[in-house]
Amino acid sequence: MLLGILTTTANQTRLWGMPRDITTQQEKTTRLGHDAGLNNITGSGNVFIGNQAGAQAPAASANKLYIANTNTLQPPIFGQMDNNQIGIAFADGTDSFGGTKECLFIHNTSQVPTGNPVNGGVLYVSAGNLRYVGPGGTDTLVAAT
C-alpha cells in the first residue's frame, strides 16, 4: 500500500496519506491525510492533520496547526504554535488572537446549545460574550463584551 509521495529538499519533513504529487521546500513539517497542507510548499514548522487539513493554507505559512477533515479556511482546531495560541473554529487571516500569546480563541457560534449537555458542560461564545451551559441546561453569561 502506498502511503504517500513526497519530493523534498527539506529537513525533517514527514508525510503520510495519499496526496497529490507535492514538491516542497519545507523544514520540520508534518502532514497526515490526503492533500493535507497541499498548497503550503515553502512554510516550515507546520502540522496538518486530516483529509485536506490546511490545504488552502498560504504557501509560506509557518508554525501553524490545522486539524480538519475538509478543505476549509476555518478548521475546527487551528494553532499558531510559535505563540502558543489555539483557536476553535478560527479563520486564519480573518480572525485575530488580539496580539496575545498563550491563549485560546473561541469563534462566535453559529448554533447555540439547544439541549442539556451530559456528563459535562458547553463553553461557547455568542456575539462576543462567553457563555456556559451545564448539565441542568442553565445558560450562564460568564463574561460580556
Steps between C-alpha positions, in 0.01 A plus 500: 500500500639837400491741795618817331712661235732782595783670317676732740812702566388543860642386830280292726182515290256210540211401276234233542184459297414501133592847376524632153859530386637762740837666458605692810785707634386460860674428825349330804151462352269204563207406274253223586214455253413528134603842362578626851686832466480471123583862409748555784825437313757733660372545856672325788409360840140418400275210604208400276274221628199367307364468150588827321586668833660836423488433125422870446769624740724761337812359335736657753300452823724406791444345843129430438282213622198397293272216611205444266345241272409736215662768291381790717633845581351463850621170647350365823847531659763755394822597670778755472764286668781754533270712722325210678159602362211259434178591324168319481339562160767767444513650151869571433531834321156618620489441876764634737654396831507870587875517546499259796716192549426178690128528437186322379275656236136391469318615188141632533268201475255462216281270713436558871442187710141378474523204738660410829862379494558159661791436738647846446428847370528709187708816489425720198511856369196681361524860376836527676358392838642193677222266613468163677223239495518228765324165532191670646460705182555839663669742257733720705674817383863464609643820348341778295661724240 
